Amino acid sequence: MESTQTVPSARQTTIPLDAPCRLNPLLNRITELAPDTDSEGEFPESAFSQLADAGLLAITLPGHDLDFTQGQTARLLQLLKRIGSANLAVGRVYEGHINALYLIHRYATPEQQATWHADACQHRRLFSVWNTQAEDGIRIDESNGLYRLTGAKTFCSGASWVHRPLITGHLQADSRNGWQMAIVPTERVRKIRQDERFWQPLGMRASASFKLDFTGVEVTESDLLGQPGDYLRQPYFSGGAIRFAAVQLGGAEAIFQATRSFLMAMNRIDDLLQQTRLAEMAYLIESGNQWLQAAGDKTDQWLTQGTDWTTIVGYANMTRTAIEEICLRVMPLAERCVGARGLLRPNPFERLHRDLTLYLRQPAPDATLVDIGKYVLTNLQPANELWS
């Protein structure tokens, strides 16, 4: 009788969505498309369609590559940086999408999570977080079991292209009141009025950060996320700054890459002054990568350990501040490298510099620096143990 052997099947391996072999071709396409939408009123629709096709709108959901529950923050920051390096406007809107999914992860009920996860994964819907407002900000009033919105939000990145905006407003209800989150199902509510005149920026034109008036929009109890005050809960509110800092570093990395390519095309790689400038840019950007790695790892570790939130926020504030400084040093170095010729279109420098300059203007940089100082002056641990 012939003996038979069972041959074990080859182990199937799944390549992560953020692996270079999968991510790089996508980012190259997004980079090539970036100049096409660099004007007010435009939006990188094609880029987001490709991100959805690649599964990147759902990458942080349960069971996916960067599942929020699995301590993958450093990898997520690298992904945000890479997308920012391809197109800062895309990175800005994508970071808002990830921010909204994180707030859902933290505060949604299981039923809400099932609905909103399906929106991102199966229906390819784009989320964002719109918190900024002026004097005509959002009120949420309860009436006959519904919640009626009054007022507007400013800097609504993604504007009408966002299917599930997470907005905040002052809730007035019989059972509770305060600063409340709501996720608006845009296809099921009255048309949200859009003021495109608001958005006439120096840079980030393609982020379409218009002013939107929600007056008259009605949502239900199931559209309210968390409880009043949850949006501002620490360390998640201030600690999230490491995500937009990652996108900003991507802008600096794109400037470095474009500068190097320009000098190679001009056959100026043997110029000692150019070499010293590129050297400085290289170590600045690598120091930013180290900040992102440390911030991601420490955030995961500290959240798991239940570390005091002031430590997490203090480190996030340092990361944000350090990366801003890195970007502000990289830009003038690149300008000196490429000169006036390099700042002419169709070279990418003019757009990259405008976009990064505007994106660096995140709220309250001085207050952030003061908070770092307060933390280190009131914490009595030795200097080498402050962040261990």
N, C-alpha and C positions, 0 to 999 in steps of 0.2 A: 504494500500500500504506500502510495506517495504521501509523504508528510507535507502538510501545508502550514505556512506561517502567516500570521496576520501582520501585515505591514502597517505600522502606525502612520496615520495621515500626517502630512506636513502641517506643522503648526502655522495657522494663519496669523499674520501680524497686520495690524492696522497702523498706518502711518499717521501720526497726529496732524491735525489741521494746521498747526503752527510750525511744522517741520519745514526747514528751508526749501526742500525739494517741492513742496506743495505751495508754500507761501510766496516764494520769490517770483515765479511767473505771474501770479496774480498782482503782486505789488508793482512789477514792471509795467503791466498794462494800465494800472491806476496812475502811475507816474506819467505815462505817455498821454493820458487823457486830461491831466490836470490843467494845461493851458486853455483847453476848450471851454471851461466853465468859469474862467477867471473874470467875471463881470457881475455887477449887481443884478439880481433877479434870476441868476442861473443856479443850478444845483447839480452835483455830480451823481445824477440818477444811475447812470451806467455803472459807476463804481460800486454803488450800494446793491445793485442787482447782482453784480459779480461776487460781492461779499456774501450775499444771501445764497447764491449758487454754491459757494465754497463751504457753507455751513457756519460761517463766522458770526452770524447774528445769534446763533444758539450755543456758541462754544462754552459759555459759562453755566449752562443749565445742568441739572442733575444727570449724571451718566455721560456727560460730554467731556471733552479733553481738559477743559479748564474749569470744571465743576467748582463752584464757590466753596463747597463743603470739603474740598480735598487739599486745601492749603497750597494753591498754585499761584499765589499773587505775583511772585517774581516773574514767572512765565507770562502772566497776563500783562505785566508792565512792559515786557519786551515786545509782545504783540502790539500793544498800543503804540510803542515807539516806532516799530516798523511801519505801521499803517500811517503814522504821522510823517514819517520820512518820505512816503510815497506822495501824499497830498495832505497838508495840514488841515485843510477844510474838511476833508473826509475823516481825518483823525479826530477832529473836534466833535463832529456829529456822532462818530462811532463811540467815542468816550462817553457821550451823553447817553447813548443806548446802553452801554455796559453799566453806567451809573444807575439807570432806571432798573435794570435787571437785578442789581445788587440790593437796591431798596426793596424790591419785591421779595428777594431771597430773605431779607431780614424781617420784614413786617407783614407780608401778605398771609392770609389764611390759606390752608391747603386747597380750598376750592378756588380761591383767586389765583394761586400759583398755577394750578392746572389750566385755567383759562388763559392767563398771560403767557405761560410757557408755550402753549399751543400757538398763540399769536406769533411769537418769535420764531418758533421752530417749524411749524407746519404751514402757517399762513404768511411767513416771511415779512411780518410787520415790523416797522422801525419804531423804536421807543426813543424818548429823550426826557431830560429833566429841565423844566423851565421854572426857575425860582425868582429871577430878578424882575423887579417892577419899579415903577415910579409912583407918583402921588395917586394915580388912578389904579391902584393895585386891586387884587382879587379879593372879593368877599364871597363866602359860601353860606347861603341862607336856606334853612330847612323849611319846606312847605309841602304839606300833604304827602309826606313820605318820599318826596324828591328833594334834591339839593340844587338850588338855582345859583348860577354864577353871575357875578357882576364885576366888571373891571377888566384890566388888560395886563399882559406880561410883555416885557421887553427882552431883547437879545434871545429870541426864540429860535435857536439854531435848528435848521431843518424845516422850519415853518410848516407849510401845508404838506410837505413830503413826509412828515412824521405822522404815523398812523395812531400811535399811542403816547401822546405827550403826558408826562407826569408833571402836574402843576401844583403849586402850593397857594394857599389863601387862608384868610381868617374865617374860621367856621363859627357860625352862630346857630346853635341848635339847643333844643330843650335839655338834652341829656349831656351835652358836652360842647365846649368851645375852645378855640385856640388855633394854632398854625397847623393846618391840616393838608395832607397830600391827597390828591385825586388823580386817577388815570382816566383820561377822556377818550371814549370810543368814538373817534372822529366821524366814522361813517354812519353813526346812529344818532348824532345830535345835529342841531341846526348849524348852518354854515358859520364858521368862525371868521370874523372879519380880520383882514390882513392889511397892515400898513407897511408897504414896501419903501415908502419915503424915509422911514426911520433908519434904514440900513444903507448908508452911503459912506462906507468905511475906507480907511487907508489900505487895509488888507483883509484877508479871509472873506473875500467877496462871495465865493461859492458856498460858504456856510449858510447863506440865506437866513441871517439872524434877524428876522423882521419883528415888528411889534404886532401882537395878536390880541384882539378884543374878544373876550369870552362872554360878554354880556348877553344874557338870555339863554345860554347853554344850561341844560339840566342833566344831572347825573343821578345815579341811584346809590343806595347804600353799598352795593357790591363794587362800585367804582371808587369808593373811598379806601385809601391804603393806610393801614395802621391807625394810631390814635393821635390826637392833637399833641404836637411837640416832638413826635418821633423823628421828623425830618432833621431837626437840629440836635438830635441825640448824639453825644460823643461816645467813643472816638470816631464814629462812622462819618459824621459831617465833615469835620476838619481833616480827618485821616484820609479822606478820599482825594486830597490834593495830590497825592503821589501819582494818581492816574493821569491828570492833565499835565503834570510835570513830565511824565513819560512821553506824551505826545509832543510836548515842546522840545524835548531832547531829540526826538525824531527829526524835527525841523532843522536843528543844528547839524545833525548827522547828514541830512540831505545837502546842506550848504557845504559841508566838508567834502562830500563825494563830488558835487558839481565843481568845486574849486580844483580838486585834484584832476578831474577830467579835463577841465579847461586848460590847466597848465601843461598837461601832457599833449593836448592838441596843439598848443602854441610852442611846444618843444622848449619849455622853460624849467624842466625838472632838475637841471644842473645848477640853477641859480641858488647860491647859498642863502640869500635872504628869503627866497620862496621856501626853501627847505626848512628854515627855522620857523617860519609862520605855520607851515603845515605840521611841523612837529608839535607846536604849541596847541594847535587845533586838535590834533590827535590825542594828546594826553588830557586835554579838557573833556573831550567827549568820552574817553574811556573812564575818567573819574565820574562822569555822569552815569555811565553804566554800572559802576560800583555802587553809587548811591541807590540806583534802582534795585539792584540785587539785594543790598542790605535792607532797604526799606521793605521790600517784599517779604524777605525771610523773617525779619523781625516782627512785622505786622502779624504774620501767621502765627509765629511763636507766642507773641504777647497776647493775642486774642485767645489762643488755646489755653494759656496759663492764667488768664483773667488779670493780667497786669493792669495797674492803674492807668486810666485813659489818658492822663496828662503826659505820660511817657510816650504813648503811641502818637499823640498829637504833636508833641515836641519834636519827635523824629521826623514826622511827616512835614512839619513846618521847615525843619532844616533841609530836608530833601528838596522841597519846593524852592526854597531860597537859593540853595547851592546850584540847582539846575538853571534857574533864572540867570544867575551870575555867569554860568558857563555859556549860555546862549548869548548873553550880552557881550562876552569877550570873543566868541567865535565870529560874530557878524562883522565887526570892523577888521578883523584879521583877513577874512575872505575878501572884503572890499579892497584892501591894500594888495592882495594877491592878483585880483582880476582887473583892477583899474576901471576906467570909464568904459572901455570896450566891453568888458565882461558884464557890465550893468545894463547893456542894451538888449532888448528883445531881438530874437527869440531865445537868448540865453535865459536860464531859469532864475538867475540871482535876483532880479528885480522883484519877481513875484514871491520868491522864498523870503526875501528880507521884509517885504511888506507884511506877508502873512505872519511871520514869526514875531515881528515887532508888535503887531496888534494882539496876537494871542498871549504874549507875555504879560499883557496888562490885566492880570487877574486881580480880583478884589483884595483890598487891604494888605498890600505887601509890607507896609511899615508896621502895622499892627501885628502881623505875623512875626516879624523880626523881634518886636518888643516881647511877644509871648515866649519866644525862645529864651531871651535874656532873663525873663522872670523865672522860667523853669529852672535854668541852670543856677540862678542866684539863690533860689529857695530850696534846692535839692542839696542835701548835705553829704551825698555820697562822694567818694573820691572821683576825680576826673576820669580815671580809667574804668570806672564802674557805672558811669552815668547811663550808658546804653547797653549794658551787658545783661 
